[in-house]
Amino acid sequence: QQQVKQSPQSLIVQKGGISIINCAYENTAFDYFPWYQQFPGKGPALLIAIRPDVSEKKEGRFTISFNKSAKQFSLHIMDSQPGDSATYFCAARGTNAGKSTFGDGTTLTVKP
Amino acid sequence: EAGVAQSPRYKIIEKRQSVAFWCNPISGHATLYWYQQILGQGPKLLIQFQNNGVVDDSQLPKDRFSAERLKGVDSTLKIQPAKLEDSAVYLCASSLVAVNEQFFGPGTRLTVL
């Protein structure tokens, strides 16, 4: 049973455009929702994270939107740059710092 | 601050052979994780240590996989015997404590022929 579903699998946007990646979860016990960025040959690195008591969090060009009732959250990358080309993973962590469950990733390509 | 170190970076073995991976977490980090990342999928937690005790190993195939964390610092993950489906990147991560951000190492890419 896949507890975190991520879409799309791949995404191509033009430089300066907006990249949007979506995730949906099933377990209402999740209480921490991070997004990770992974470059080839590297491990994932935390990009931005949100807790369910807020609906939006912004850090620079990256924004997480969170819809608790729909059990969905999304990553928005504004003014996308070629350097943003990477694989992005959403994740959800259980209460009391429980196990993190990852989505299957979205490969983002930003064309110059 | 040095990051999470892993070795080797690449390993090719034949099925039924054994293999071991090593991880050195960030200094002072009490929590250590091993993940398996199959091509095209997200990381899947295999085992989580708090200091040298196991917190969660529910997804570790214990008939062939084993892991230990010596003196609550370095950790090794072993596969014996390996199967074709074990081909994946094995990621080690650490955090100060479990509620904090996880920092990932570069991973070990295992190919089982």
Backbone of each chain as ProteinMPNN parsed JSONL, in Angstrom:
{"seq_chain_A": "QQQVKQSPQSLIVQKGGISIINCAYENTAFDYFPWYQQFPGKGPALLIAIRPDVSEKKEGRFTISFNKSAKQFSLHIMDSQPGDSATYFCAARGTNAGKSTFGDGTTLTVKP", "coords_chain_A": {"N_chain_A": [[0.85, -1.181, 0.0], [0.763, 2.049, -1.06], [1.541, 4.839, 0.648], [2.071, 7.496, 0.189], [1.471, 9.348, -2.552], [2.843, 10.633, -5.479], [2.899, 13.146, -8.003], [3.563, 15.004, -11.066], [5.311, 12.253, -12.684], [7.418, 13.111, -14.232], [8.572, 16.339, -15.31], [8.687, 19.126, -17.393], [9.745, 22.371, -17.728], [9.926, 25.782, -18.824], [12.631, 28.082, -18.45], [12.146, 30.448, -15.902], [9.516, 29.877, -15.58], [6.745, 28.384, -13.69], [7.015, 25.65, -11.568], [5.158, 22.875, -10.565], [4.507, 20.435, -8.231], [2.789, 17.65, -7.018], [1.472, 15.987, -4.111], [-0.189, 13.317, -2.405], [-1.56, 11.961, 0.543], [-2.399, 9.223, 2.753], [-2.5, 8.458, 5.416], [-3.69, 9.781, 8.3], [-2.236, 10.225, 10.525], [0.197, 11.287, 9.958], [2.46, 13.968, 10.574], [4.326, 15.754, 9.688], [5.72, 17.192, 6.867], [8.013, 17.009, 4.583], [9.934, 18.269, 1.769], [12.283, 17.021, -0.511], [15.285, 17.531, -2.381], [17.102, 16.084, -4.965], [20.117, 15.589, -6.554], [21.806, 14.012, -9.345], [23.788, 11.264, -8.337], [24.017, 12.13, -5.758], [22.874, 12.292, -2.312], [19.465, 12.755, -1.117], [18.445, 16.084, -0.219], [17.152, 18.177, 2.275], [14.673, 20.465, 1.371], [12.437, 22.141, 1.93], [9.928, 22.271, 4.48], [6.774, 21.424, 6.061], [4.287, 21.71, 8.633], [1.083, 20.345, 9.624], [-0.452, 22.363, 10.778], [-0.402, 24.741, 9.471], [-1.233, 26.371, 6.357], [0.339, 27.153, 4.301], [3.747, 27.605, 3.354], [6.553, 29.541, 2.737], [9.731, 29.807, 1.265], [12.012, 31.694, -0.058], [12.134, 31.077, -3.459], [10.595, 28.853, -3.266], [7.601, 27.241, -2.363], [5.366, 25.633, -0.167], [2.162, 24.341, -0.374], [-0.542, 23.384, 1.618], [-3.203, 21.185, 2.122], [-5.172, 20.128, 4.434], [-7.696, 18.881, 4.765], [-8.14, 17.667, 2.32], [-6.011, 16.019, 2.288], [-3.647, 16.574, 0.88], [-0.657, 17.951, -0.519], [1.538, 20.371, -1.975], [4.365, 21.369, -3.966], [5.625, 24.391, -5.035], [7.627, 25.911, -7.4], [8.81, 28.915, -8.035], [9.75, 31.114, -10.751], [11.469, 29.262, -12.142], [14.703, 27.792, -12.554], [17.479, 26.649, -14.611], [19.304, 25.395, -12.899], [17.667, 24.277, -11.03], [16.96, 21.882, -11.976], [16.434, 18.624, -11.199], [15.681, 15.744, -9.125], [12.737, 15.601, -7.284], [11.421, 14.834, -4.134], [8.561, 14.192, -2.231], [7.636, 13.727, 1.195], [6.313, 12.099, 4.114], [5.986, 12.138, 7.579], [5.468, 10.162, 10.465], [3.757, 10.658, 13.636], [5.446, 11.673, 16.681], [8.047, 11.67, 15.691], [8.14, 9.506, 13.929], [8.461, 6.916, 11.408], [9.555, 7.982, 8.151], [7.827, 8.276, 5.104], [8.311, 8.122, 1.681], [7.426, 9.728, -1.429], [7.451, 8.669, -4.903], [8.99, 10.33, -6.435], [9.73, 13.15, -8.606], [11.003, 14.021, -11.65], [12.447, 16.91, -12.549], [12.964, 19.063, -15.231], [14.395, 21.975, -16.273], [14.286, 24.045, -18.908], [16.584, 26.112, -20.657]], "CA_chain_A": [[0.0, 0.0, 0.0], [1.575, 3.24, -1.163], [0.914, 5.814, 1.524], [2.297, 8.833, -0.345], [1.444, 9.298, -4.014], [3.425, 11.865, -6.021], [2.713, 13.356, -9.445], [3.77, 14.007, -12.102], [6.562, 11.496, -12.622], [8.417, 13.99, -14.815], [8.043, 17.674, -15.574], [9.579, 19.995, -18.145], [9.276, 23.752, -17.736], [10.857, 26.761, -19.37], [13.247, 28.986, -17.481], [11.265, 31.537, -15.492], [8.164, 29.365, -15.364], [6.388, 27.831, -12.38], [6.973, 24.189, -11.489], [4.226, 22.447, -9.521], [4.55, 18.99, -7.966], [1.719, 17.353, -6.074], [1.509, 14.745, -3.336], [-1.369, 12.983, -1.629], [-1.253, 10.949, 1.55], [-3.57, 8.514, 3.249], [-2.457, 8.27, 6.867], [-3.932, 11.055, 8.981], [-1.305, 10.346, 11.648], [1.394, 12.021, 9.543], [2.424, 15.323, 11.124], [5.465, 16.539, 9.195], [5.728, 16.945, 5.43], [9.174, 17.653, 3.958], [10.29, 18.061, 0.361], [13.709, 16.835, -0.704], [15.837, 17.737, -3.725], [18.2, 15.139, -5.168], [20.873, 15.675, -7.799], [22.408, 12.714, -9.684], [24.983, 10.889, -7.591], [23.983, 12.723, -4.421], [21.734, 11.924, -1.507], [18.448, 13.801, -1.02], [18.707, 17.175, 0.718], [15.908, 18.85, 2.658], [14.447, 21.732, 0.67], [11.466, 22.902, 2.7], [9.018, 21.35, 5.162], [5.598, 22.067, 6.646], [3.47, 20.933, 9.565], [-0.316, 20.492, 9.2], [-1.182, 23.454, 11.414], [-0.371, 25.898, 8.576], [-1.669, 26.004, 5.005], [1.335, 27.537, 3.308], [5.055, 28.021, 3.847], [7.355, 30.031, 1.628], [11.139, 30.077, 1.505], [12.573, 32.127, -1.327], [11.293, 30.744, -4.62], [9.918, 27.584, -2.993], [6.412, 27.349, -1.517], [4.537, 24.447, 0.047], [0.749, 24.555, -0.066], [-1.012, 22.197, 2.341], [-4.651, 21.082, 2.274], [-5.338, 19.041, 5.393], [-8.953, 18.16, 4.554], [-7.986, 16.847, 1.113], [-4.811, 15.207, 2.481], [-2.785, 16.84, -0.261], [0.266, 19.074, -0.402], [2.227, 20.579, -3.237], [5.554, 22.222, -4.01], [5.637, 25.345, -6.141], [8.918, 26.553, -7.605], [8.612, 30.118, -8.856], [10.919, 31.551, -11.534], [12.316, 28.07, -12.22], [16.006, 27.989, -13.177], [18.111, 25.378, -15.017], [19.938, 24.797, -11.716], [16.645, 23.574, -10.255], [16.76, 20.562, -12.594], [16.768, 17.615, -10.191], [14.531, 14.938, -8.742], [12.129, 16.105, -6.058], [10.642, 13.844, -3.397], [7.798, 14.576, -1.057], [7.658, 12.701, 2.233], [5.424, 12.324, 5.248], [6.535, 11.482, 8.756], [4.492, 9.871, 11.496], [3.859, 11.387, 14.895], [6.56, 11.305, 17.567], [9.234, 11.44, 14.844], [8.06, 8.162, 13.393], [9.085, 6.614, 10.121], [9.223, 8.816, 6.998], [7.436, 7.58, 3.877], [8.617, 8.99, 0.547], [6.819, 9.528, -2.735], [8.359, 8.059, -5.874], [9.847, 11.327, -7.056], [9.421, 13.864, -9.845], [12.202, 14.532, -12.305], [12.186, 18.232, -13.11], [13.928, 19.608, -16.184], [14.121, 23.368, -16.594], [14.97, 24.355, -20.166], [17.048, 27.508, -20.705]], "C_chain_A": [[0.894, 1.244, 0.0], [0.899, 4.35, -0.375], [1.077, 7.245, 1.048], [2.4, 8.724, -1.865], [1.868, 10.643, -4.569], [3.184, 11.936, -7.522], [3.133, 14.768, -9.814], [5.085, 13.267, -11.894], [7.71, 12.329, -13.194], [7.756, 15.291, -15.247], [9.099, 18.475, -16.316], [8.977, 21.396, -18.165], [10.359, 24.642, -18.345], [11.43, 27.606, -18.23], [12.317, 30.16, -17.191], [9.843, 31.095, -15.212], [7.953, 28.845, -13.949], [6.32, 26.314, -12.475], [6.065, 23.818, -10.321], [4.25, 20.932, -9.423], [3.565, 18.698, -6.842], [1.935, 16.035, -5.346], [0.212, 14.575, -2.563], [-1.012, 11.884, -0.648], [-2.545, 10.367, 2.096], [-3.644, 8.491, 4.779], [-2.61, 9.616, 7.585], [-3.016, 11.239, 10.183], [-0.005, 11.041, 11.251], [1.326, 13.451, 10.084], [3.58, 16.204, 10.675], [5.668, 16.161, 7.747], [6.902, 17.7, 4.788], [9.239, 17.391, 2.462], [11.807, 17.986, 0.283], [14.067, 17.052, -2.166], [17.037, 16.802, -3.854], [18.812, 15.33, -6.543], [21.521, 14.319, -8.068], [23.685, 12.461, -8.895], [25.045, 11.442, -6.179], [22.808, 12.15, -3.635], [20.703, 13.049, -1.494], [18.854, 14.852, 0.015], [17.389, 17.882, 1.01], [15.818, 20.219, 1.999], [13.562, 22.652, 1.517], [10.504, 21.905, 3.331], [7.878, 22.127, 5.811], [4.943, 21.13, 7.636], [2.006, 21.23, 9.268], [-1.08, 21.62, 9.87], [-1.132, 24.749, 10.6], [-0.721, 25.442, 7.162], [-0.632, 26.334, 3.938], [2.628, 27.939, 4.003], [5.902, 28.389, 2.657], [8.781, 30.266, 2.084], [11.779, 30.406, 0.16], [11.634, 31.81, -2.473], [10.449, 29.495, -4.409], [8.769, 27.785, -2.008], [5.759, 25.988, -1.391], [3.122, 24.924, 0.333], [0.205, 23.272, 0.531], [-2.521, 22.256, 2.523], [-4.952, 19.875, 3.153], [-6.599, 18.222, 5.115], [-8.871, 17.237, 3.34], [-6.814, 15.882, 1.237], [-3.892, 15.328, 1.271], [-1.833, 17.987, 0.071], [1.077, 19.17, -1.689], [3.419, 21.511, -3.05], [5.453, 23.099, -5.242], [7.025, 25.964, -6.208], [8.689, 27.715, -8.557], [9.902, 30.448, -9.597], [11.93, 30.399, -11.65], [13.589, 28.346, -13.038], [16.601, 26.644, -13.597], [18.782, 24.656, -13.859], [18.968, 24.076, -10.814], [16.389, 22.17, -10.81], [17.305, 19.479, -11.659], [15.547, 16.719, -10.012], [14.031, 15.413, -7.385], [11.264, 15.01, -5.433], [9.83, 14.528, -2.309], [7.893, 13.427, -0.054], [6.657, 13.077, 3.313], [5.953, 11.507, 6.421], [5.462, 11.315, 9.813], [4.738, 10.665, 12.762], [4.995, 10.834, 15.75], [7.807, 10.914, 16.77], [9.281, 10.013, 14.345], [8.701, 8.047, 12.028], [8.616, 7.572, 9.03], [8.901, 7.926, 5.803], [7.597, 8.549, 2.72], [7.705, 8.686, -0.632], [7.877, 8.98, -3.697], [9.179, 9.053, -6.682], [9.307, 11.917, -8.341], [10.721, 14.395, -10.408], [11.86, 15.826, -13.018], [13.321, 18.627, -14.042], [13.496, 21.03, -16.511], [14.953, 23.735, -17.821], [15.354, 25.831, -20.224], [16.233, 28.365, -21.673]], "O_chain_A": [[1.674, 1.465, 0.926], [-0.215, 4.753, -0.711], [0.313, 8.122, 1.45], [3.31, 8.084, -2.392], [1.324, 11.678, -4.184], [3.252, 10.927, -8.224], [3.073, 15.66, -8.968], [5.876, 13.626, -11.022], [8.837, 12.262, -12.702], [6.555, 15.345, -15.512], [10.265, 18.501, -15.92], [7.831, 21.579, -18.575], [11.539, 24.293, -18.371], [10.792, 27.81, -17.197], [11.773, 30.783, -18.103], [9.05, 31.861, -14.663], [8.863, 28.865, -13.12], [5.653, 25.763, -13.351], [6.184, 24.372, -9.228], [4.038, 20.231, -10.414], [3.518, 19.412, -5.841], [2.506, 15.091, -5.893], [-0.405, 15.546, -2.125], [-0.245, 10.978, -0.974], [-3.627, 10.929, 1.931], [-4.732, 8.504, 5.355], [-1.743, 10.483, 7.476], [-3.019, 12.305, 10.8], [0.814, 11.354, 12.116], [0.266, 14.077, 10.058], [3.787, 17.285, 11.225], [5.777, 14.982, 7.411], [6.79, 18.888, 4.486], [8.675, 16.42, 1.958], [12.521, 18.766, 0.913], [13.268, 16.795, -3.066], [17.883, 16.736, -2.962], [18.127, 15.245, -7.563], [21.763, 13.554, -7.134], [24.552, 13.329, -8.796], [26.035, 11.237, -5.478], [21.87, 11.596, -4.21], [21.035, 14.187, -1.827], [19.524, 14.541, 1.0], [16.605, 18.151, 0.099], [16.749, 21.021, 2.057], [13.914, 23.802, 1.779], [10.284, 20.822, 2.789], [7.994, 23.323, 6.078], [5.029, 19.909, 7.504], [1.71, 22.282, 8.703], [-2.255, 21.822, 9.563], [-1.745, 25.745, 10.985], [-0.531, 24.277, 6.81], [-0.717, 25.852, 2.809], [2.618, 28.529, 5.083], [5.969, 27.646, 1.679], [9.022, 30.844, 3.144], [12.052, 29.52, -0.65], [10.473, 32.221, -2.466], [9.67, 29.119, -5.285], [8.933, 28.411, -0.961], [5.612, 25.267, -2.378], [2.906, 25.798, 1.173], [0.46, 22.187, 0.008], [-3.057, 23.249, 3.014], [-4.982, 18.74, 2.677], [-6.572, 16.996, 5.219], [-9.462, 16.157, 3.332], [-6.638, 15.015, 0.381], [-3.426, 14.333, 0.715], [-2.17, 18.88, 0.848], [1.274, 18.181, -2.395], [3.475, 22.317, -2.121], [5.224, 22.614, -6.35], [7.539, 26.476, -5.213], [8.408, 27.519, -9.739], [10.998, 30.114, -9.147], [13.099, 30.551, -11.296], [13.557, 29.031, -14.06], [16.272, 25.613, -13.013], [18.823, 23.426, -13.841], [19.385, 23.337, -9.923], [15.689, 21.368, -10.191], [18.502, 19.439, -11.372], [14.518, 16.909, -10.66], [14.814, 15.602, -6.455], [10.481, 14.35, -6.117], [10.355, 15.348, -1.555], [8.197, 12.293, -0.424], [6.216, 14.223, 3.407], [6.318, 10.341, 6.273], [4.647, 12.211, 10.034], [5.795, 11.27, 12.938], [5.443, 9.701, 15.573], [8.52, 9.971, 17.115], [10.338, 9.383, 14.339], [9.387, 8.955, 11.558], [7.441, 7.935, 8.976], [9.604, 6.955, 5.525], [7.084, 9.667, 2.765], [7.264, 7.551, -0.82], [9.048, 8.849, -3.341], [9.979, 8.652, -7.527], [8.539, 11.285, -9.067], [11.453, 15.124, -9.738], [11.081, 15.839, -13.972], [14.495, 18.537, -13.682], [12.377, 21.262, -16.968], [16.183, 23.733, -17.768], [14.551, 26.699, -19.883], [16.503, 29.557, -21.821]]}, "seq_chain_B": "EAGVAQSPRYKIIEKRQSVAFWCNPISGHATLYWYQQILGQGPKLLIQFQNNGVVDDSQLPKDRFSAERLKGVDSTLKIQPAKLEDSAVYLCASSLVAVNEQFFGPGTRLTVL", "coords_chain_B": {"N_chain_B": [[31.233, 21.83, 8.7], [31.46, 18.368, 8.537], [29.87, 16.117, 6.285], [27.6, 13.286, 6.025], [29.31, 10.318, 5.667], [29.888, 7.725, 3.326], [30.835, 4.452, 2.302], [31.604, 1.603, 0.192], [31.395, 3.736, -2.771], [30.423, 2.588, -5.053], [29.463, -0.725, -5.953], [29.784, -3.88, -7.361], [28.479, -7.047, -7.55], [28.014, -10.622, -7.704], [24.992, -12.555, -7.747], [24.035, -14.182, -4.752], [26.41, -13.689, -3.489], [28.041, -11.962, -0.739], [27.845, -8.679, 0.773], [28.974, -5.574, 2.163], [28.22, -2.439, 3.587], [29.357, 0.766, 4.649], [28.865, 3.384, 7.013], [29.43, 6.632, 8.206], [28.165, 8.792, 10.401], [27.158, 12.282, 10.816], [29.038, 14.032, 13.211], [28.034, 13.663, 16.542], [25.392, 13.166, 16.007], [22.6, 11.42, 17.018], [20.721, 9.78, 15.878], [20.435, 7.388, 13.342], [19.932, 6.317, 10.018], [19.201, 3.794, 7.609], [18.455, 3.593, 4.225], [16.862, 2.12, 1.373], [17.024, 2.742, -2.006], [15.463, 2.12, -4.808], [15.806, 2.219, -8.339], [13.972, 4.801, -9.795], [12.205, 5.018, -7.725], [11.179, 6.285, -4.483], [13.205, 6.756, -1.491], [13.282, 4.0, 0.777], [12.782, 3.218, 4.095], [14.983, 1.114, 5.801], [16.153, 0.523, 8.306], [16.294, 2.054, 11.506], [18.325, 3.61, 13.853], [18.705, 4.592, 17.238], [21.139, 6.061, 18.898], [22.927, 3.252, 19.788], [20.868, 1.505, 19.651], [18.124, -0.269, 18.139], [15.421, 1.318, 16.605], [13.445, 1.062, 14.647], [12.959, -1.551, 12.549], [11.231, -2.676, 10.81], [10.92, -2.967, 8.059], [13.129, -4.262, 7.18], [14.605, -6.882, 5.477], [15.093, -9.505, 7.211], [16.079, -12.036, 6.859], [18.181, -11.886, 5.169], [19.415, -9.428, 5.341], [21.379, -7.454, 7.55], [22.211, -5.206, 10.204], [24.307, -3.054, 12.084], [25.252, -0.801, 14.681], [28.034, 0.422, 15.729], [29.079, 1.2, 18.916], [27.357, 3.341, 18.926], [28.047, 5.111, 16.886], [29.568, 4.809, 14.031], [28.128, 2.798, 11.378], [27.272, -0.366, 9.936], [25.878, -2.031, 7.139], [24.8, -5.098, 6.029], [24.443, -7.517, 3.443], [23.503, -10.768, 2.864], [22.71, -13.824, 1.561], [23.131, -11.954, -1.511], [20.5, -10.885, -3.719], [19.151, -10.527, -7.041], [17.202, -8.537, -7.004], [18.097, -6.833, -5.075], [19.577, -4.866, -6.126], [20.251, -1.516, -6.035], [20.387, 1.857, -4.717], [21.939, 2.434, -1.691], [21.261, 4.346, 0.972], [22.536, 6.267, 3.604], [21.561, 8.097, 6.436], [21.569, 10.741, 8.876], [20.503, 12.258, 11.951], [20.297, 14.85, 14.416], [18.615, 14.366, 16.611], [15.681, 12.269, 16.467], [13.53, 13.942, 15.722], [14.589, 15.976, 14.308], [15.995, 17.483, 11.281], [16.925, 15.256, 8.651], [20.058, 14.329, 7.417], [21.507, 13.307, 4.467], [23.82, 10.878, 3.211], [25.967, 10.33, 0.282], [25.344, 7.873, -0.765], [25.524, 4.34, -1.664], [25.911, 2.679, -4.597], [24.634, -0.321, -5.523], [25.056, -3.069, -7.598], [23.729, -6.077, -8.548], [24.581, -8.932, -10.176]], "CA_chain_B": [[30.746, 20.575, 9.308], [31.528, 17.276, 7.586], [28.59, 15.468, 6.061], [27.532, 11.844, 6.233], [30.233, 9.622, 4.771], [29.544, 6.335, 3.008], [31.737, 3.739, 1.396], [32.13, 2.213, -1.028], [30.387, 4.473, -3.539], [29.878, 1.651, -6.037], [29.813, -2.122, -5.717], [29.17, -4.846, -8.269], [28.676, -8.417, -7.069], [27.134, -11.622, -8.313], [23.967, -13.034, -6.806], [24.437, -15.137, -3.707], [27.575, -13.194, -2.756], [27.729, -11.057, 0.364], [28.38, -7.328, 0.602], [28.797, -4.739, 3.348], [28.322, -0.995, 3.382], [29.756, 1.464, 5.866], [28.367, 4.748, 7.146], [29.899, 7.445, 9.322], [27.226, 9.909, 10.461], [27.657, 13.568, 11.286], [29.442, 13.936, 14.609], [27.042, 14.076, 17.516], [24.032, 12.772, 15.629], [22.21, 10.222, 17.741], [19.831, 8.931, 15.084], [21.022, 6.96, 12.063], [18.964, 5.607, 9.178], [19.578, 3.178, 6.341], [17.374, 3.541, 3.254], [17.073, 1.494, 0.077], [16.371, 3.508, -3.075], [15.436, 1.415, -6.086], [15.715, 3.158, -9.461], [12.622, 5.25, -10.113], [11.37, 5.04, -6.52], [11.687, 7.051, -3.359], [13.905, 5.965, -0.484], [12.472, 3.202, 1.691], [13.529, 2.985, 5.323], [15.286, -0.267, 6.171], [16.383, 0.428, 9.732], [16.577, 3.305, 12.207], [18.996, 3.449, 15.14], [18.847, 5.692, 18.173], [22.42, 5.654, 19.484], [23.228, 1.924, 19.248], [19.675, 0.67, 19.737], [17.239, -0.266, 16.976], [14.103, 1.923, 16.829], [12.495, 0.514, 13.667], [13.537, -2.399, 11.488], [10.081, -3.424, 10.31], [11.022, -3.216, 6.628], [14.421, -4.895, 6.899], [14.478, -8.338, 5.213], [16.048, -9.999, 8.202], [16.671, -13.312, 6.467], [19.4, -11.652, 4.389], [19.99, -8.13, 5.694], [21.655, -7.183, 8.964], [22.848, -3.914, 10.407], [24.71, -2.762, 13.444], [25.814, 0.529, 14.879], [29.067, 0.195, 16.719], [29.302, 2.249, 19.912], [26.484, 4.47, 18.662], [28.612, 6.06, 15.923], [29.558, 4.219, 12.693], [27.19, 1.694, 11.162], [27.446, -1.204, 8.753], [24.72, -2.75, 6.618], [25.287, -6.271, 5.308], [23.494, -8.344, 2.706], [24.088, -12.095, 2.658], [23.29, -13.625, 0.231], [22.455, -10.936, -2.305], [19.608, -11.278, -4.808], [19.112, -9.553, -8.132], [16.322, -7.421, -6.648], [18.761, -5.95, -4.114], [20.24, -3.788, -6.87], [19.656, -0.265, -5.588], [21.293, 2.749, -3.988], [21.728, 2.343, -0.242], [21.511, 5.664, 1.541], [22.616, 6.427, 5.053], [21.218, 9.448, 6.869], [21.633, 10.911, 10.323], [19.901, 13.473, 12.489], [20.724, 15.115, 15.787], [17.666, 13.459, 17.244], [14.745, 11.821, 15.444], [12.605, 14.975, 15.266], [15.317, 16.97, 13.525], [16.262, 17.253, 9.86], [17.81, 14.165, 8.282], [21.105, 14.638, 6.444], [21.806, 12.084, 3.736], [25.088, 10.666, 2.546], [25.863, 10.22, -1.182], [24.819, 6.561, -1.124], [26.323, 3.287, -2.308], [25.143, 2.042, -5.682], [24.896, -1.764, -5.593], [24.554, -3.81, -8.749], [23.816, -7.521, -8.359], [24.497, -9.584, -11.499]], "C_chain_B": [[30.774, 19.481, 8.247], [30.166, 16.616, 7.495], [28.649, 14.0, 6.407], [28.422, 11.171, 5.196], [29.787, 8.187, 4.565], [30.615, 5.732, 2.117], [31.319, 2.271, 1.322], [31.053, 3.025, -1.736], [29.704, 3.57, -4.552], [30.347, 0.24, -5.688], [29.049, -2.994, -6.71], [29.49, -6.235, -7.756], [27.765, -9.354, -7.845], [26.133, -12.087, -7.252], [24.548, -14.145, -5.954], [25.725, -14.738, -2.99], [27.114, -12.304, -1.608], [28.402, -9.71, 0.122], [28.11, -6.546, 1.88], [29.016, -3.284, 2.991], [28.623, -0.337, 4.72], [29.246, 2.897, 5.852], [28.972, 5.406, 8.381], [29.014, 8.681, 9.404], [27.912, 11.208, 10.863], [27.925, 13.455, 12.789], [28.35, 14.456, 15.546], [25.615, 13.692, 17.198], [23.679, 11.43, 16.249], [21.41, 9.246, 16.882], [20.46, 8.637, 13.727], [20.029, 6.087, 11.331], [19.692, 4.951, 8.008], [18.323, 3.096, 5.457], [17.825, 2.752, 2.023], [16.32, 2.315, -0.973], [16.531, 2.761, -4.394], [15.202, 2.435, -7.186], [14.257, 3.503, -9.76], [11.679, 5.289, -8.921], [11.984, 5.943, -5.456], [12.416, 6.157, -2.379], [12.919, 5.225, 0.426], [13.31, 2.882, 2.917], [13.723, 1.5, 5.568], [15.408, -0.402, 7.69], [16.736, 1.805, 10.285], [17.186, 2.973, 13.56], [18.864, 4.738, 15.953], [20.028, 5.301, 19.058], [22.736, 4.245, 18.966], [22.051, 0.966, 19.371], [18.794, 0.824, 18.519], [15.867, 0.294, 17.362], [13.061, 1.286, 15.926], [13.266, -0.296, 12.656], [12.437, -3.218, 10.827], [10.163, -3.751, 8.827], [12.374, -3.806, 6.228], [14.209, -6.384, 6.644], [15.503, -9.103, 6.052], [16.651, -11.357, 7.854], [17.981, -13.099, 5.711], [20.119, -10.355, 4.74], [20.257, -8.073, 7.205], [22.355, -5.84, 9.066], [23.234, -3.778, 11.862], [25.295, -1.372, 13.507], [26.769, 0.436, 16.073], [29.23, 1.411, 17.628], [28.489, 3.5, 19.626], [27.039, 5.485, 17.691], [28.49, 5.466, 14.519], [28.541, 3.082, 12.615], [27.575, 0.906, 9.92], [26.134, -1.897, 8.425], [25.263, -3.897, 5.767], [24.141, -6.993, 4.613], [24.178, -9.686, 2.429], [22.994, -13.15, 2.662], [22.478, -12.6, -0.561], [21.588, -11.563, -3.396], [19.613, -10.176, -5.858], [18.311, -8.319, -7.734], [16.911, -6.502, -5.582], [19.524, -4.826, -4.801], [19.52, -2.471, -6.582], [20.77, 0.645, -5.084], [20.939, 2.644, -2.513], [22.207, 3.651, 0.385], [21.582, 5.579, 3.051], [22.281, 7.877, 5.371], [21.372, 9.525, 8.378], [20.929, 12.205, 10.704], [20.327, 13.607, 13.936], [19.906, 14.25, 16.757], [16.579, 13.21, 16.211], [13.835, 12.927, 14.925], [13.275, 16.002, 14.358], [15.492, 16.539, 12.077], [17.216, 16.088, 9.666], [18.801, 14.656, 7.236], [21.543, 13.323, 5.794], [23.241, 12.064, 3.24], [24.876, 10.492, 1.047], [25.345, 8.864, -1.641], [25.864, 5.623, -1.698], [25.444, 2.634, -3.365], [25.554, 0.585, -5.797], [24.265, -2.339, -6.848], [24.796, -5.277, -8.496], [23.575, -8.189, -9.707], [24.109, -11.048, -11.374]], "O_chain_B": [[30.184, 19.638, 7.178], [29.411, 16.555, 8.465], [29.615, 13.522, 7.002], [28.3, 11.425, 3.998], [29.362, 7.514, 5.504], [31.22, 6.414, 1.29], [30.744, 1.744, 2.275], [29.895, 2.993, -1.32], [28.533, 3.769, -4.874], [31.459, 0.034, -5.202], [27.837, -2.862, -6.875], [30.657, -6.566, -7.55], [26.858, -8.916, -8.554], [26.388, -12.024, -6.049], [25.41, -14.918, -6.373], [26.102, -15.364, -1.999], [25.941, -11.94, -1.521], [29.38, -9.603, -0.618], [27.143, -6.816, 2.593], [29.89, -2.947, 2.192], [28.204, -0.811, 5.777], [29.202, 3.541, 4.804], [29.019, 4.813, 9.458], [29.111, 9.55, 8.538], [29.094, 11.224, 11.205], [27.143, 12.863, 13.533], [27.818, 15.55, 15.357], [24.721, 13.87, 18.026], [24.367, 10.432, 16.036], [21.419, 8.039, 17.125], [20.955, 9.539, 13.053], [19.369, 5.233, 11.923], [20.672, 5.486, 7.489], [17.279, 2.6, 5.88], [19.007, 2.724, 1.681], [15.119, 2.553, -0.839], [17.597, 2.773, -5.008], [14.479, 3.411, -6.987], [13.421, 2.62, -9.951], [10.489, 5.562, -9.078], [13.157, 6.31, -5.529], [12.271, 4.936, -2.423], [11.87, 5.754, 0.793], [14.411, 2.342, 2.804], [12.769, 0.723, 5.549], [14.843, -1.318, 8.288], [17.387, 2.611, 9.62], [16.646, 2.168, 14.319], [18.908, 5.838, 15.402], [19.953, 4.361, 19.85], [22.805, 4.076, 17.748], [22.212, -0.244, 19.214], [18.714, 1.901, 17.929], [15.232, -0.177, 18.307], [11.943, 1.001, 16.354], [14.142, 0.234, 11.973], [12.683, -4.321, 10.34], [9.541, -4.712, 8.375], [12.71, -3.836, 5.044], [13.684, -7.083, 7.511], [16.64, -9.309, 5.629], [17.621, -11.785, 8.479], [18.8, -14.013, 5.616], [21.309, -10.209, 4.461], [19.474, -8.57, 8.015], [23.01, -5.394, 8.124], [22.576, -4.314, 12.754], [25.775, -0.835, 12.508], [26.364, 0.382, 17.234], [29.487, 2.518, 17.155], [28.873, 4.598, 20.029], [26.562, 6.619, 17.657], [27.446, 5.594, 13.88], [28.151, 2.493, 13.623], [28.137, 1.454, 8.972], [25.382, -2.296, 9.314], [26.094, -3.68, 4.885], [23.025, -7.069, 5.127], [25.263, -9.745, 1.852], [22.383, -13.36, 3.71], [21.288, -12.406, -0.309], [21.904, -12.629, -3.924], [20.025, -9.046, -5.596], [18.679, -7.194, -8.073], [16.294, -5.5, -5.221], [20.056, -3.936, -4.138], [18.328, -2.332, -6.855], [21.936, 0.256, -5.033], [19.772, 2.753, -2.137], [23.386, 4.002, 0.332], [20.78, 4.897, 3.689], [22.682, 8.783, 4.641], [21.314, 8.512, 9.074], [20.78, 13.117, 9.892], [20.671, 12.627, 14.598], [20.443, 13.519, 17.589], [16.555, 13.875, 15.176], [13.4, 12.855, 13.775], [12.598, 16.805, 13.716], [15.187, 15.408, 11.696], [18.188, 15.936, 10.405], [18.417, 15.326, 6.277], [21.899, 12.362, 6.475], [23.806, 13.101, 2.892], [23.737, 10.503, 0.58], [24.945, 8.719, -2.797], [26.929, 6.04, -2.152], [24.373, 2.107, -3.065], [26.7, 0.287, -6.134], [23.085, -2.119, -7.122], [25.93, -5.692, -8.256], [22.511, -8.037, -10.307], [23.994, -11.744, -12.382]]}, "name": "protein", "num_of_chains": 2, "seq": "QQQVKQSPQSLIVQKGGISIINCAYENTAFDYFPWYQQFPGKGPALLIAIRPDVSEKKEGRFTISFNKSAKQFSLHIMDSQPGDSATYFCAARGTNAGKSTFGDGTTLTVKPEAGVAQSPRYKIIEKRQSVAFWCNPISGHATLYWYQQILGQGPKLLIQFQNNGVVDDSQLPKDRFSAERLKGVDSTLKIQPAKLEDSAVYLCASSLVAVNEQFFGPGTRLTVL"}
